[in-house]
Amino acid sequence: MVQLTKFQLKFAPVRRNALAMRWIVDAARKRGDKSMALRLANELSDAAENKGSAVKKREDVHRMAEANKAFAHYRW
């Protein structure tokens, strides 16, 4: 049986910004506020205070990268 391992690579600044915006918009869509503008404003406010779903997603990605750091030198 083959076990697949996820590992993280360094992203270019444009890619990092795109991922951050995508995570913020996705987290805003999942909020229960009335309008998208209000949801996005609240998510941005939470992100500025280091809380919210987008920040949790970032922390999860960083934790996964730290756990799989030993495999970072592999490039298939």
PDB file of N, H, CA, C and O in Angstrom:
ATOM      1  N   MET A   1       0.838  -1.168   0.000  1.00  0.00           N
ATOM      2  CA  MET A   1       0.000   0.000   0.000  1.00  0.00           C
ATOM      3  C   MET A   1       0.892   1.243   0.000  1.00  0.00           C
ATOM      4  O   MET A   1       1.874   1.313   0.739  1.00  0.00           O
ATOM      5  N   VAL A   2       0.548   2.197  -0.815  1.00  0.00           N
ATOM      6  H   VAL A   2      -0.250   2.141  -1.415  1.00  0.00           H
ATOM      7  CA  VAL A   2       1.316   3.431  -0.919  1.00  0.00           C
ATOM      8  C   VAL A   2       0.624   4.507  -0.099  1.00  0.00           C
ATOM      9  O   VAL A   2      -0.582   4.723  -0.223  1.00  0.00           O
ATOM     10  N   GLN A   3       1.397   5.175   0.734  1.00  0.00           N
ATOM     11  H   GLN A   3       2.377   5.000   0.834  1.00  0.00           H
ATOM     12  CA  GLN A   3       0.838   6.252   1.537  1.00  0.00           C
ATOM     13  C   GLN A   3       1.269   7.582   0.929  1.00  0.00           C
ATOM     14  O   GLN A   3       2.457   7.819   0.710  1.00  0.00           O
ATOM     15  N   LEU A   4       0.307   8.433   0.664  1.00  0.00           N
ATOM     16  H   LEU A   4      -0.658   8.241   0.842  1.00  0.00           H
ATOM     17  CA  LEU A   4       0.613   9.738   0.100  1.00  0.00           C
ATOM     18  C   LEU A   4       0.909  10.717   1.224  1.00  0.00           C
ATOM     19  O   LEU A   4       0.235  10.711   2.254  1.00  0.00           O
ATOM     20  N   THR A   5       1.899  11.542   1.030  1.00  0.00           N
ATOM     21  H   THR A   5       2.447  11.546   0.193  1.00  0.00           H
ATOM     22  CA  THR A   5       2.286  12.531   2.023  1.00  0.00           C
ATOM     23  C   THR A   5       2.122  13.914   1.423  1.00  0.00           C
ATOM     24  O   THR A   5       2.607  14.186   0.325  1.00  0.00           O
ATOM     25  N   LYS A   6       1.435  14.787   2.151  1.00  0.00           N
ATOM     26  H   LYS A   6       1.041  14.565   3.043  1.00  0.00           H
ATOM     27  CA  LYS A   6       1.329  16.174   1.722  1.00  0.00           C
ATOM     28  C   LYS A   6       2.487  16.947   2.309  1.00  0.00           C
ATOM     29  O   LYS A   6       2.830  16.776   3.479  1.00  0.00           O
ATOM     30  N   PHE A   7       3.080  17.785   1.509  1.00  0.00           N
ATOM     31  H   PHE A   7       2.801  17.924   0.558  1.00  0.00           H
ATOM     32  CA  PHE A   7       4.114  18.668   2.023  1.00  0.00           C
ATOM     33  C   PHE A   7       3.960  20.020   1.348  1.00  0.00           C
ATOM     34  O   PHE A   7       3.402  20.128   0.256  1.00  0.00           O
ATOM     35  N   GLN A   8       4.452  21.024   2.000  1.00  0.00           N
ATOM     36  H   GLN A   8       4.906  20.937   2.887  1.00  0.00           H
ATOM     37  CA  GLN A   8       4.255  22.385   1.532  1.00  0.00           C
ATOM     38  C   GLN A   8       5.504  22.912   0.840  1.00  0.00           C
ATOM     39  O   GLN A   8       6.629  22.584   1.218  1.00  0.00           O
ATOM     40  N   LEU A   9       5.289  23.714  -0.155  1.00  0.00           N
ATOM     41  H   LEU A   9       4.375  23.980  -0.462  1.00  0.00           H
ATOM     42  CA  LEU A   9       6.363  24.399  -0.854  1.00  0.00           C
ATOM     43  C   LEU A   9       6.217  25.892  -0.610  1.00  0.00           C
ATOM     44  O   LEU A   9       5.140  26.368  -0.250  1.00  0.00           O
ATOM     45  N   LYS A  10       7.290  26.620  -0.805  1.00  0.00           N
ATOM     46  H   LYS A  10       8.165  26.234  -1.097  1.00  0.00           H
ATOM     47  CA  LYS A  10       7.205  28.071  -0.689  1.00  0.00           C
ATOM     48  C   LYS A  10       6.487  28.613  -1.914  1.00  0.00           C
ATOM     49  O   LYS A  10       6.777  28.227  -3.046  1.00  0.00           O
ATOM     50  N   PHE A  11       5.549  29.514  -1.665  1.00  0.00           N
ATOM     51  H   PHE A  11       5.314  29.828  -0.746  1.00  0.00           H
ATOM     52  CA  PHE A  11       4.789  30.115  -2.748  1.00  0.00           C
ATOM     53  C   PHE A  11       5.321  31.502  -3.062  1.00  0.00           C
ATOM     54  O   PHE A  11       5.901  32.170  -2.206  1.00  0.00           O
ATOM     55  N   ALA A  12       5.118  31.921  -4.288  1.00  0.00           N
ATOM     56  H   ALA A  12       4.646  31.379  -4.983  1.00  0.00           H
ATOM     57  CA  ALA A  12       5.458  33.282  -4.688  1.00  0.00           C
ATOM     58  C   ALA A  12       4.510  34.255  -3.980  1.00  0.00           C
ATOM     59  O   ALA A  12       3.408  33.864  -3.595  1.00  0.00           O
ATOM     60  N   PRO A  13       4.916  35.501  -3.804  1.00  0.00           N
ATOM     61  CA  PRO A  13       4.060  36.479  -3.112  1.00  0.00           C
ATOM     62  C   PRO A  13       2.676  36.633  -3.738  1.00  0.00           C
ATOM     63  O   PRO A  13       1.694  36.805  -3.016  1.00  0.00           O
ATOM     64  N   VAL A  14       2.580  36.576  -5.053  1.00  0.00           N
ATOM     65  H   VAL A  14       3.378  36.437  -5.640  1.00  0.00           H
ATOM     66  CA  VAL A  14       1.276  36.701  -5.712  1.00  0.00           C
ATOM     67  C   VAL A  14       0.382  35.528  -5.333  1.00  0.00           C
ATOM     68  O   VAL A  14      -0.806  35.709  -5.068  1.00  0.00           O
ATOM     69  N   ARG A  15       0.947  34.338  -5.306  1.00  0.00           N
ATOM     70  H   ARG A  15       1.913  34.191  -5.521  1.00  0.00           H
ATOM     71  CA  ARG A  15       0.185  33.137  -4.934  1.00  0.00           C
ATOM     72  C   ARG A  15      -0.255  33.206  -3.477  1.00  0.00           C
ATOM     73  O   ARG A  15      -1.383  32.833  -3.156  1.00  0.00           O
ATOM     74  N   ARG A  16       0.624  33.679  -2.586  1.00  0.00           N
ATOM     75  H   ARG A  16       1.541  33.982  -2.846  1.00  0.00           H
ATOM     76  CA  ARG A  16       0.271  33.808  -1.168  1.00  0.00           C
ATOM     77  C   ARG A  16      -0.897  34.764  -0.990  1.00  0.00           C
ATOM     78  O   ARG A  16      -1.824  34.482  -0.230  1.00  0.00           O
ATOM     79  N   ASN A  17      -0.858  35.895  -1.690  1.00  0.00           N
ATOM     80  H   ASN A  17      -0.105  36.124  -2.307  1.00  0.00           H
ATOM     81  CA  ASN A  17      -1.948  36.863  -1.586  1.00  0.00           C
ATOM     82  C   ASN A  17      -3.252  36.291  -2.133  1.00  0.00           C
ATOM     83  O   ASN A  17      -4.319  36.510  -1.558  1.00  0.00           O
ATOM     84  N   ALA A  18      -3.169  35.564  -3.235  1.00  0.00           N
ATOM     85  H   ALA A  18      -2.303  35.387  -3.702  1.00  0.00           H
ATOM     86  CA  ALA A  18      -4.367  34.963  -3.820  1.00  0.00           C
ATOM     87  C   ALA A  18      -4.986  33.947  -2.864  1.00  0.00           C
ATOM     88  O   ALA A  18      -6.206  33.913  -2.700  1.00  0.00           O
ATOM     89  N   LEU A  19      -4.151  33.119  -2.232  1.00  0.00           N
ATOM     90  H   LEU A  19      -3.160  33.147  -2.365  1.00  0.00           H
ATOM     91  CA  LEU A  19      -4.673  32.146  -1.270  1.00  0.00           C
ATOM     92  C   LEU A  19      -5.309  32.840  -0.072  1.00  0.00           C
ATOM     93  O   LEU A  19      -6.374  32.433   0.391  1.00  0.00           O
ATOM     94  N   ALA A  20      -4.663  33.882   0.427  1.00  0.00           N
ATOM     95  H   ALA A  20      -3.798  34.213   0.051  1.00  0.00           H
ATOM     96  CA  ALA A  20      -5.204  34.607   1.576  1.00  0.00           C
ATOM     97  C   ALA A  20      -6.563  35.209   1.238  1.00  0.00           C
ATOM     98  O   ALA A  20      -7.499  35.111   2.032  1.00  0.00           O
ATOM     99  N   MET A  21      -6.678  35.827   0.076  1.00  0.00           N
ATOM    100  H   MET A  21      -5.918  35.907  -0.569  1.00  0.00           H
ATOM    101  CA  MET A  21      -7.967  36.417  -0.320  1.00  0.00           C
ATOM    102  C   MET A  21      -9.028  35.342  -0.500  1.00  0.00           C
ATOM    103  O   MET A  21     -10.182  35.533  -0.114  1.00  0.00           O
ATOM    104  N   ARG A  22      -8.640  34.207  -1.087  1.00  0.00           N
ATOM    105  H   ARG A  22      -7.704  34.052  -1.400  1.00  0.00           H
ATOM    106  CA  ARG A  22      -9.599  33.120  -1.285  1.00  0.00           C
ATOM    107  C   ARG A  22     -10.100  32.584   0.052  1.00  0.00           C
ATOM    108  O   ARG A  22     -11.294  32.332   0.211  1.00  0.00           O
ATOM    109  N   TRP A  23      -9.177  32.404   1.031  1.00  0.00           N
ATOM    110  H   TRP A  23      -8.207  32.609   0.902  1.00  0.00           H
ATOM    111  CA  TRP A  23      -9.577  31.898   2.338  1.00  0.00           C
ATOM    112  C   TRP A  23     -10.494  32.886   3.048  1.00  0.00           C
ATOM    113  O   TRP A  23     -11.444  32.473   3.714  1.00  0.00           O
ATOM    114  N   ILE A  24     -10.227  34.179   2.917  1.00  0.00           N
ATOM    115  H   ILE A  24      -9.455  34.514   2.376  1.00  0.00           H
ATOM    116  CA  ILE A  24     -11.069  35.191   3.561  1.00  0.00           C
ATOM    117  C   ILE A  24     -12.456  35.204   2.932  1.00  0.00           C
ATOM    118  O   ILE A  24     -13.456  35.254   3.648  1.00  0.00           O
ATOM    119  N   VAL A  25     -12.533  35.160   1.604  1.00  0.00           N
ATOM    120  H   VAL A  25     -11.721  35.120   1.022  1.00  0.00           H
ATOM    121  CA  VAL A  25     -13.835  35.168   0.928  1.00  0.00           C
ATOM    122  C   VAL A  25     -14.609  33.890   1.249  1.00  0.00           C
ATOM    123  O   VAL A  25     -15.812  33.952   1.499  1.00  0.00           O
ATOM    124  N   ASP A  26     -13.944  32.737   1.246  1.00  0.00           N
ATOM    125  H   ASP A  26     -12.966  32.687   1.042  1.00  0.00           H
ATOM    126  CA  ASP A  26     -14.620  31.479   1.588  1.00  0.00           C
ATOM    127  C   ASP A  26     -15.150  31.508   3.014  1.00  0.00           C
ATOM    128  O   ASP A  26     -16.270  31.065   3.270  1.00  0.00           O
ATOM    129  N   ALA A  27     -14.354  32.027   3.946  1.00  0.00           N
ATOM    130  H   ALA A  27     -13.444  32.387   3.738  1.00  0.00           H
ATOM    131  CA  ALA A  27     -14.800  32.123   5.332  1.00  0.00           C
ATOM    132  C   ALA A  27     -15.962  33.090   5.450  1.00  0.00           C
ATOM    133  O   ALA A  27     -16.882  32.855   6.234  1.00  0.00           O
ATOM    134  N   ALA A  28     -15.940  34.175   4.686  1.00  0.00           N
ATOM    135  H   ALA A  28     -15.193  34.366   4.049  1.00  0.00           H
ATOM    136  CA  ALA A  28     -17.033  35.147   4.720  1.00  0.00           C
ATOM    137  C   ALA A  28     -18.320  34.533   4.185  1.00  0.00           C
ATOM    138  O   ALA A  28     -19.400  34.811   4.705  1.00  0.00           O
ATOM    139  N   ARG A  29     -18.216  33.701   3.153  1.00  0.00           N
ATOM    140  H   ARG A  29     -17.338  33.476   2.731  1.00  0.00           H
ATOM    141  CA  ARG A  29     -19.413  33.059   2.596  1.00  0.00           C
ATOM    142  C   ARG A  29     -20.081  32.130   3.601  1.00  0.00           C
ATOM    143  O   ARG A  29     -21.298  31.951   3.564  1.00  0.00           O
ATOM    144  N   LYS A  30     -19.302  31.542   4.493  1.00  0.00           N
ATOM    145  H   LYS A  30     -18.313  31.688   4.523  1.00  0.00           H
ATOM    146  CA  LYS A  30     -19.849  30.593   5.464  1.00  0.00           C
ATOM    147  C   LYS A  30     -20.439  31.273   6.692  1.00  0.00           C
ATOM    148  O   LYS A  30     -21.079  30.617   7.514  1.00  0.00           O
ATOM    149  N   ARG A  31     -20.233  32.578   6.826  1.00  0.00           N
ATOM    150  H   ARG A  31     -19.713  33.111   6.158  1.00  0.00           H
ATOM    151  CA  ARG A  31     -20.770  33.300   7.978  1.00  0.00           C
ATOM    152  C   ARG A  31     -22.281  33.443   7.834  1.00  0.00           C
ATOM    153  O   ARG A  31     -22.818  33.327   6.732  1.00  0.00           O
ATOM    154  N   GLY A  32     -22.959  33.695   8.940  1.00  0.00           N
ATOM    155  H   GLY A  32     -22.523  33.790   9.835  1.00  0.00           H
ATOM    156  CA  GLY A  32     -24.413  33.792   8.922  1.00  0.00           C
ATOM    157  C   GLY A  32     -24.942  35.210   8.896  1.00  0.00           C
ATOM    158  O   GLY A  32     -26.121  35.421   9.182  1.00  0.00           O
ATOM    159  N   ASP A  33     -24.118  36.187   8.564  1.00  0.00           N
ATOM    160  H   ASP A  33     -23.161  36.016   8.332  1.00  0.00           H
ATOM    161  CA  ASP A  33     -24.578  37.573   8.542  1.00  0.00           C
ATOM    162  C   ASP A  33     -25.506  37.813   7.359  1.00  0.00           C
ATOM    163  O   ASP A  33     -25.652  36.963   6.481  1.00  0.00           O
ATOM    164  N   LYS A  34     -26.130  38.987   7.354  1.00  0.00           N
ATOM    165  H   LYS A  34     -26.011  39.677   8.068  1.00  0.00           H
ATOM    166  CA  LYS A  34     -27.191  39.265   6.398  1.00  0.00           C
ATOM    167  C   LYS A  34     -26.692  39.448   4.958  1.00  0.00           C
ATOM    168  O   LYS A  34     -27.190  38.784   4.049  1.00  0.00           O
ATOM    169  N   SER A  35     -25.738  40.317   4.743  1.00  0.00           N
ATOM    170  H   SER A  35     -25.332  40.857   5.481  1.00  0.00           H
ATOM    171  CA  SER A  35     -25.271  40.577   3.381  1.00  0.00           C
ATOM    172  C   SER A  35     -23.809  40.159   3.238  1.00  0.00           C
ATOM    173  O   SER A  35     -23.089  40.008   4.225  1.00  0.00           O
ATOM    174  N   MET A  36     -23.387  39.974   1.986  1.00  0.00           N
ATOM    175  H   MET A  36     -23.971  40.096   1.184  1.00  0.00           H
ATOM    176  CA  MET A  36     -22.001  39.583   1.735  1.00  0.00           C
ATOM    177  C   MET A  36     -21.047  40.687   2.164  1.00  0.00           C
ATOM    178  O   MET A  36     -19.953  40.401   2.652  1.00  0.00           O
ATOM    179  N   ALA A  37     -21.439  41.934   1.990  1.00  0.00           N
ATOM    180  H   ALA A  37     -22.328  42.166   1.594  1.00  0.00           H
ATOM    181  CA  ALA A  37     -20.581  43.050   2.402  1.00  0.00           C
ATOM    182  C   ALA A  37     -20.346  43.015   3.906  1.00  0.00           C
ATOM    183  O   ALA A  37     -19.226  43.235   4.368  1.00  0.00           O
ATOM    184  N   LEU A  38     -21.389  42.741   4.663  1.00  0.00           N
ATOM    185  H   LEU A  38     -22.298  42.562   4.288  1.00  0.00           H
ATOM    186  CA  LEU A  38     -21.269  42.662   6.119  1.00  0.00           C
ATOM    187  C   LEU A  38     -20.441  41.448   6.528  1.00  0.00           C
ATOM    188  O   LEU A  38     -19.617  41.532   7.439  1.00  0.00           O
ATOM    189  N   ARG A  39     -20.659  40.323   5.858  1.00  0.00           N
ATOM    190  H   ARG A  39     -21.328  40.255   5.118  1.00  0.00           H
ATOM    191  CA  ARG A  39     -19.880  39.115   6.164  1.00  0.00           C
ATOM    192  C   ARG A  39     -18.403  39.331   5.888  1.00  0.00           C
ATOM    193  O   ARG A  39     -17.554  38.952   6.694  1.00  0.00           O
ATOM    194  N   LEU A  40     -18.095  39.942   4.746  1.00  0.00           N
ATOM    195  H   LEU A  40     -18.785  40.250   4.091  1.00  0.00           H
ATOM    196  CA  LEU A  40     -16.704  40.196   4.379  1.00  0.00           C
ATOM    197  C   LEU A  40     -16.060  41.193   5.341  1.00  0.00           C
ATOM    198  O   LEU A  40     -14.908  41.018   5.738  1.00  0.00           O
ATOM    199  N   ALA A  41     -16.796  42.233   5.713  1.00  0.00           N
ATOM    200  H   ALA A  41     -17.732  42.375   5.390  1.00  0.00           H
ATOM    201  CA  ALA A  41     -16.270  43.218   6.662  1.00  0.00           C
ATOM    202  C   ALA A  41     -15.982  42.566   8.007  1.00  0.00           C
ATOM    203  O   ALA A  41     -14.946  42.834   8.615  1.00  0.00           O
ATOM    204  N   ASN A  42     -16.883  41.717   8.476  1.00  0.00           N
ATOM    205  H   ASN A  42     -17.725  41.499   7.983  1.00  0.00           H
ATOM    206  CA  ASN A  42     -16.676  41.040   9.760  1.00  0.00           C
ATOM    207  C   ASN A  42     -15.508  40.060   9.695  1.00  0.00           C
ATOM    208  O   ASN A  42     -14.748  39.938  10.655  1.00  0.00           O
ATOM    209  N   GLU A  43     -15.363  39.370   8.580  1.00  0.00           N
ATOM    210  H   GLU A  43     -15.980  39.470   7.799  1.00  0.00           H
ATOM    211  CA  GLU A  43     -14.248  38.425   8.452  1.00  0.00           C
ATOM    212  C   GLU A  43     -12.914  39.168   8.388  1.00  0.00           C
ATOM    213  O   GLU A  43     -11.932  38.725   8.983  1.00  0.00           O
ATOM    214  N   LEU A  44     -12.869  40.283   7.680  1.00  0.00           N
ATOM    215  H   LEU A  44     -13.667  40.643   7.196  1.00  0.00           H
ATOM    216  CA  LEU A  44     -11.646  41.092   7.638  1.00  0.00           C
ATOM    217  C   LEU A  44     -11.313  41.647   9.017  1.00  0.00           C
ATOM    218  O   LEU A  44     -10.147  41.711   9.406  1.00  0.00           O
ATOM    219  N   SER A  45     -12.341  42.046   9.747  1.00  0.00           N
ATOM    220  H   SER A  45     -13.288  41.994   9.431  1.00  0.00           H
ATOM    221  CA  SER A  45     -12.133  42.540  11.111  1.00  0.00           C
ATOM    222  C   SER A  45     -11.582  41.434  12.004  1.00  0.00           C
ATOM    223  O   SER A  45     -10.664  41.666  12.790  1.00  0.00           O
ATOM    224  N   ASP A  46     -12.139  40.240  11.884  1.00  0.00           N
ATOM    225  H   ASP A  46     -12.885  40.052  11.245  1.00  0.00           H
ATOM    226  CA  ASP A  46     -11.641  39.103  12.662  1.00  0.00           C
ATOM    227  C   ASP A  46     -10.207  38.753  12.267  1.00  0.00           C
ATOM    228  O   ASP A  46      -9.388  38.432  13.128  1.00  0.00           O
ATOM    229  N   ALA A  47      -9.904  38.812  10.981  1.00  0.00           N
ATOM    230  H   ALA A  47     -10.569  39.072  10.282  1.00  0.00           H
ATOM    231  CA  ALA A  47      -8.550  38.497  10.519  1.00  0.00           C
ATOM    232  C   ALA A  47      -7.546  39.514  11.057  1.00  0.00           C
ATOM    233  O   ALA A  47      -6.415  39.155  11.386  1.00  0.00           O
ATOM    234  N   ALA A  48      -7.950  40.767  11.149  1.00  0.00           N
ATOM    235  H   ALA A  48      -8.868  41.058  10.882  1.00  0.00           H
ATOM    236  CA  ALA A  48      -7.056  41.794  11.688  1.00  0.00           C
ATOM    237  C   ALA A  48      -6.764  41.556  13.165  1.00  0.00           C
ATOM    238  O   ALA A  48      -5.713  41.954  13.669  1.00  0.00           O
ATOM    239  N   GLU A  49      -7.697  40.905  13.856  1.00  0.00           N
ATOM    240  H   GLU A  49      -8.550  40.581  13.447  1.00  0.00           H
ATOM    241  CA  GLU A  49      -7.529  40.594  15.277  1.00  0.00           C
ATOM    242  C   GLU A  49      -6.982  39.187  15.503  1.00  0.00           C
ATOM    243  O   GLU A  49      -6.981  38.700  16.634  1.00  0.00           O
ATOM    244  N   ASN A  50      -6.514  38.527  14.436  1.00  0.00           N
ATOM    245  H   ASN A  50      -6.514  38.923  13.517  1.00  0.00           H
ATOM    246  CA  ASN A  50      -5.972  37.158  14.492  1.00  0.00           C
ATOM    247  C   ASN A  50      -6.971  36.153  15.041  1.00  0.00           C
ATOM    248  O   ASN A  50      -6.622  35.300  15.857  1.00  0.00           O
ATOM    249  N   LYS A  51      -8.204  36.257  14.595  1.00  0.00           N
ATOM    250  H   LYS A  51      -8.487  36.949  13.932  1.00  0.00           H
ATOM    251  CA  LYS A  51      -9.204  35.243  14.898  1.00  0.00           C
ATOM    252  C   LYS A  51     -10.097  35.096  13.673  1.00  0.00           C
ATOM    253  O   LYS A  51     -10.002  35.890  12.737  1.00  0.00           O
ATOM    254  N   GLY A  52     -10.944  34.109  13.672  1.00  0.00           N
ATOM    255  H   GLY A  52     -11.022  33.464  14.433  1.00  0.00           H
ATOM    256  CA  GLY A  52     -11.806  33.879  12.525  1.00  0.00           C
ATOM    257  C   GLY A  52     -11.385  32.641  11.753  1.00  0.00           C
ATOM    258  O   GLY A  52     -10.332  32.056  12.009  1.00  0.00           O
ATOM    259  N   SER A  53     -12.219  32.256  10.812  1.00  0.00           N
ATOM    260  H   SER A  53     -13.074  32.731  10.604  1.00  0.00           H
ATOM    261  CA  SER A  53     -12.005  31.022  10.050  1.00  0.00           C
ATOM    262  C   SER A  53     -10.802  31.099   9.120  1.00  0.00           C
ATOM    263  O   SER A  53     -10.085  30.112   8.959  1.00  0.00           O
ATOM    264  N   ALA A  54     -10.570  32.249   8.509  1.00  0.00           N
ATOM    265  H   ALA A  54     -11.152  33.051   8.640  1.00  0.00           H
ATOM    266  CA  ALA A  54      -9.440  32.380   7.584  1.00  0.00           C
ATOM    267  C   ALA A  54      -8.115  32.249   8.326  1.00  0.00           C
ATOM    268  O   ALA A  54      -7.172  31.649   7.809  1.00  0.00           O
ATOM    269  N   VAL A  55      -8.036  32.804   9.526  1.00  0.00           N
ATOM    270  H   VAL A  55      -8.801  33.291   9.946  1.00  0.00           H
ATOM    271  CA  VAL A  55      -6.807  32.702  10.321  1.00  0.00           C
ATOM    272  C   VAL A  55      -6.604  31.265  10.773  1.00  0.00           C
ATOM    273  O   VAL A  55      -5.474  30.776  10.803  1.00  0.00           O
ATOM    274  N   LYS A  56      -7.695  30.581  11.127  1.00  0.00           N
ATOM    275  H   LYS A  56      -8.613  30.978  11.103  1.00  0.00           H
ATOM    276  CA  LYS A  56      -7.595  29.177  11.529  1.00  0.00           C
ATOM    277  C   LYS A  56      -7.094  28.327  10.358  1.00  0.00           C
ATOM    278  O   LYS A  56      -6.280  27.424  10.547  1.00  0.00           O
ATOM    279  N   LYS A  57      -7.581  28.617   9.157  1.00  0.00           N
ATOM    280  H   LYS A  57      -8.243  29.351   9.004  1.00  0.00           H
ATOM    281  CA  LYS A  57      -7.129  27.898   7.962  1.00  0.00           C
ATOM    282  C   LYS A  57      -5.630  28.102   7.754  1.00  0.00           C
ATOM    283  O   LYS A  57      -4.908  27.151   7.455  1.00  0.00           O
ATOM    284  N   ARG A  58      -5.161  29.343   7.913  1.00  0.00           N
ATOM    285  H   ARG A  58      -5.748  30.116   8.156  1.00  0.00           H
ATOM    286  CA  ARG A  58      -3.728  29.631   7.768  1.00  0.00           C
ATOM    287  C   ARG A  58      -2.913  28.872   8.799  1.00  0.00           C
ATOM    288  O   ARG A  58      -1.868  28.307   8.476  1.00  0.00           O
ATOM    289  N   GLU A  59      -3.387  28.855  10.045  1.00  0.00           N
ATOM    290  H   GLU A  59      -4.236  29.314  10.307  1.00  0.00           H
ATOM    291  CA  GLU A  59      -2.671  28.140  11.100  1.00  0.00           C
ATOM    292  C   GLU A  59      -2.631  26.646  10.822  1.00  0.00           C
ATOM    293  O   GLU A  59      -1.620  25.993  11.082  1.00  0.00           O
ATOM    294  N   ASP A  60      -3.722  26.098  10.296  1.00  0.00           N
ATOM    295  H   ASP A  60      -4.543  26.628  10.085  1.00  0.00           H
ATOM    296  CA  ASP A  60      -3.749  24.675   9.945  1.00  0.00           C
ATOM    297  C   ASP A  60      -2.734  24.358   8.845  1.00  0.00           C
ATOM    298  O   ASP A  60      -2.038  23.345   8.909  1.00  0.00           O
ATOM    299  N   VAL A  61      -2.654  25.222   7.845  1.00  0.00           N
ATOM    300  H   VAL A  61      -3.219  26.045   7.793  1.00  0.00           H
ATOM    301  CA  VAL A  61      -1.697  25.008   6.753  1.00  0.00           C
ATOM    302  C   VAL A  61      -0.269  25.094   7.279  1.00  0.00           C
ATOM    303  O   VAL A  61       0.582  24.289   6.902  1.00  0.00           O
ATOM    304  N   HIS A  62      -0.005  26.067   8.148  1.00  0.00           N
ATOM    305  H   HIS A  62      -0.696  26.721   8.454  1.00  0.00           H
ATOM    306  CA  HIS A  62       1.340  26.199   8.712  1.00  0.00           C
ATOM    307  C   HIS A  62       1.688  25.000   9.595  1.00  0.00           C
ATOM    308  O   HIS A  62       2.823  24.524   9.575  1.00  0.00           O
ATOM    309  N   ARG A  63       0.723  24.516  10.364  1.00  0.00           N
ATOM    310  H   ARG A  63      -0.199  24.903  10.380  1.00  0.00           H
ATOM    311  CA  ARG A  63       0.952  23.350  11.220  1.00  0.00           C
ATOM    312  C   ARG A  63       1.256  22.121  10.374  1.00  0.00           C
ATOM    313  O   ARG A  63       2.140  21.336  10.716  1.00  0.00           O
ATOM    314  N   MET A  64       0.529  21.949   9.270  1.00  0.00           N
ATOM    315  H   MET A  64      -0.189  22.587   8.992  1.00  0.00           H
ATOM    316  CA  MET A  64       0.756  20.820   8.372  1.00  0.00           C
ATOM    317  C   MET A  64       2.138  20.924   7.723  1.00  0.00           C
ATOM    318  O   MET A  64       2.829  19.917   7.567  1.00  0.00           O
ATOM    319  N   ALA A  65       2.535  22.128   7.350  1.00  0.00           N
ATOM    320  H   ALA A  65       1.973  22.945   7.477  1.00  0.00           H
ATOM    321  CA  ALA A  65       3.855  22.320   6.747  1.00  0.00           C
ATOM    322  C   ALA A  65       4.955  21.999   7.747  1.00  0.00           C
ATOM    323  O   ALA A  65       5.960  21.385   7.388  1.00  0.00           O
ATOM    324  N   GLU A  66       4.774  22.404   8.984  1.00  0.00           N
ATOM    325  H   GLU A  66       3.957  22.902   9.275  1.00  0.00           H
ATOM    326  CA  GLU A  66       5.773  22.125  10.022  1.00  0.00           C
ATOM    327  C   GLU A  66       5.869  20.626  10.282  1.00  0.00           C
ATOM    328  O   GLU A  66       6.963  20.101  10.488  1.00  0.00           O
ATOM    329  N   ALA A  67       4.736  19.937  10.275  1.00  0.00           N
ATOM    330  H   ALA A  67       3.847  20.363  10.108  1.00  0.00           H
ATOM    331  CA  ALA A  67       4.728  18.500  10.528  1.00  0.00           C
ATOM    332  C   ALA A  67       5.409  17.726   9.399  1.00  0.00           C
ATOM    333  O   ALA A  67       6.009  16.678   9.636  1.00  0.00           O
ATOM    334  N   ASN A  68       5.315  18.237   8.183  1.00  0.00           N
ATOM    335  H   ASN A  68       4.827  19.088   7.990  1.00  0.00           H
ATOM    336  CA  ASN A  68       5.871  17.535   7.023  1.00  0.00           C
ATOM    337  C   ASN A  68       7.138  18.193   6.490  1.00  0.00           C
ATOM    338  O   ASN A  68       7.482  18.025   5.320  1.00  0.00           O
ATOM    339  N   LYS A  69       7.817  18.926   7.329  1.00  0.00           N
ATOM    340  H   LYS A  69       7.537  19.062   8.280  1.00  0.00           H
ATOM    341  CA  LYS A  69       9.024  19.637   6.904  1.00  0.00           C
ATOM    342  C   LYS A  69      10.108  18.683   6.401  1.00  0.00           C
ATOM    343  O   LYS A  69      10.903  19.053   5.537  1.00  0.00           O
ATOM    344  N   ALA A  70      10.147  17.475   6.928  1.00  0.00           N
ATOM    345  H   ALA A  70       9.501  17.174   7.629  1.00  0.00           H
ATOM    346  CA  ALA A  70      11.173  16.511   6.534  1.00  0.00           C
ATOM    347  C   ALA A  70      11.056  16.118   5.062  1.00  0.00           C
ATOM    348  O   ALA A  70      12.039  15.688   4.459  1.00  0.00           O
ATOM    349  N   PHE A  71       9.874  16.261   4.482  1.00  0.00           N
ATOM    350  H   PHE A  71       9.075  16.611   4.971  1.00  0.00           H
ATOM    351  CA  PHE A  71       9.656  15.860   3.092  1.00  0.00           C
ATOM    352  C   PHE A  71       9.785  17.024   2.115  1.00  0.00           C
ATOM    353  O   PHE A  71       9.524  16.851   0.925  1.00  0.00           O
ATOM    354  N   ALA A  72      10.177  18.194   2.582  1.00  0.00           N
ATOM    355  H   ALA A  72      10.389  18.334   3.549  1.00  0.00           H
ATOM    356  CA  ALA A  72      10.192  19.394   1.741  1.00  0.00           C
ATOM    357  C   ALA A  72      11.212  19.315   0.613  1.00  0.00           C
ATOM    358  O   ALA A  72      11.060  20.008  -0.393  1.00  0.00           O
ATOM    359  N   HIS A  73      12.234  18.501   0.750  1.00  0.00           N
ATOM    360  H   HIS A  73      12.357  17.938   1.567  1.00  0.00           H
ATOM    361  CA  HIS A  73      13.251  18.434  -0.298  1.00  0.00           C
ATOM    362  C   HIS A  73      12.828  17.573  -1.486  1.00  0.00           C
ATOM    363  O   HIS A  73      13.513  17.573  -2.508  1.00  0.00           O
ATOM    364  N   TYR A  74      11.715  16.839  -1.379  1.00  0.00           N
ATOM    365  H   TYR A  74      11.158  16.839  -0.548  1.00  0.00           H
ATOM    366  CA  TYR A  74      11.215  16.041  -2.493  1.00  0.00           C
ATOM    367  C   TYR A  74      10.424  16.926  -3.446  1.00  0.00           C
ATOM    368  O   TYR A  74       9.575  17.708  -3.015  1.00  0.00           O
ATOM    369  N   ARG A  75      10.699  16.805  -4.724  1.00  0.00           N
ATOM    370  H   ARG A  75      11.388  16.170  -5.073  1.00  0.00           H
ATOM    371  CA  ARG A  75       9.921  17.503  -5.749  1.00  0.00           C
ATOM    372  C   ARG A  75       9.645  16.493  -6.853  1.00  0.00           C
ATOM    373  O   ARG A  75      10.546  16.151  -7.618  1.00  0.00           O
ATOM    374  N   TRP A  76       8.424  16.019  -6.942  1.00  0.00           N
ATOM    375  H   TRP A  76       7.691  16.297  -6.321  1.00  0.00           H
ATOM    376  CA  TRP A  76       8.096  15.026  -7.961  1.00  0.00           C
ATOM    377  C   TRP A  76       7.696  15.695  -9.225  1.00  0.00           C
ATOM    378  O   TRP A  76       7.381  15.023 -10.207  1.00  0.00           O
TER     379      TRP A  76
END
